[in-house]
């Protein structure tokens, strides 16, 4: 083998070693990221489990409250112009020049 071939082979070996080192570093970082992601996923799963009863209770409350809201809507529409006028008057009184 000529010295030129030997030199080329050594360069190829160095490039391969550098690639292996960089790939190893990437693999370590990816492994750490994967661990952190797994822990975050577990924590989110626990939070979701703990939050589920509250969601069910809120859904139940919403179902019970909906009929009252429907009954209250016409009154709100009738009362809205009066509220608007009061708001305008209050604004004028607090911003007297």
N, C-alpha and C positions, 0 to 999 in steps of 0.2 A: 504494500500500500504506500502510495507516495505521500510526501509530507502535506501536499495540497489536499488530498483526500482525507487525511487525518485531521487537518485543520477544519475542513467542512464538517466532518463527523463530530468533532468537538463542539463546533458552533450549534449544530443540530441538537446535540445532547444538552447544551446550555439552554437553548430555547425550550426544549421539552421540560427541563427541570424548572425553569421559570414558570411555564404554563402549569405544571403540577403544583407548584407552590401557590400560585394565584388561585387555582381551582380549589385547592385545599382550604385556603383562606375564605373563599366564597362559600364553600360547603359549611364551614364552621359558622359563618354569619347567618347563613340560611337556616341552619339547625337552631341557632339561638332565636331567630325570628319565629320559626315554627313553634318552639316551646312557648314563647310569649303569646303568640296567637292562640295556641291551645288553652293557655291559662285564661286569657281574655274571654275566649268562647265559653269556658266553664263558668267563669264569673257571671257572664251575661245570662247564661242558662239558669244559674241559681237566682239571679235577680228576676228573671222572667217568671220562674216558678213562684217566687215570693210575691210578685206583683199580680199574679193571676187571680187570687181571691178578691183583691181590691177591684179589679176589672169586672169580675162577675157581679160584685155588689153594686158597682156604679151602673152597670147595664140594667140591673133590677130596679134601681132608683130611677133611672131614665124612663124605663117602661111605666113605672107608677106615676111619674111626674108629667108624662106626655099628655094625658087627657086634661089635666089642669091647665097646661099651656094652651091647648086648643080652646078651652073655654075662656081663657084670659085674653086671647088675641083680639077679639072684637072690641073689648073694653080699651085695650091699648091703642087700637086704631082711632077710636073716638076721642081718646084723651090726648093724643099726640099733638094736634094743633094748639091746644091750651098749654101744653108743656113747652112747645116751641116759643109761644108768645112770652111765657114767663122767663125763659132763658134769654130772649132778646132784651126784655125789660131789666133783668138783673145785670146783663152786660152793660147796658146803657148807664145804669145807676153806679156801677163800679168804675166806669171809665168817663166820668163827667170831666169836661174840659174847663 
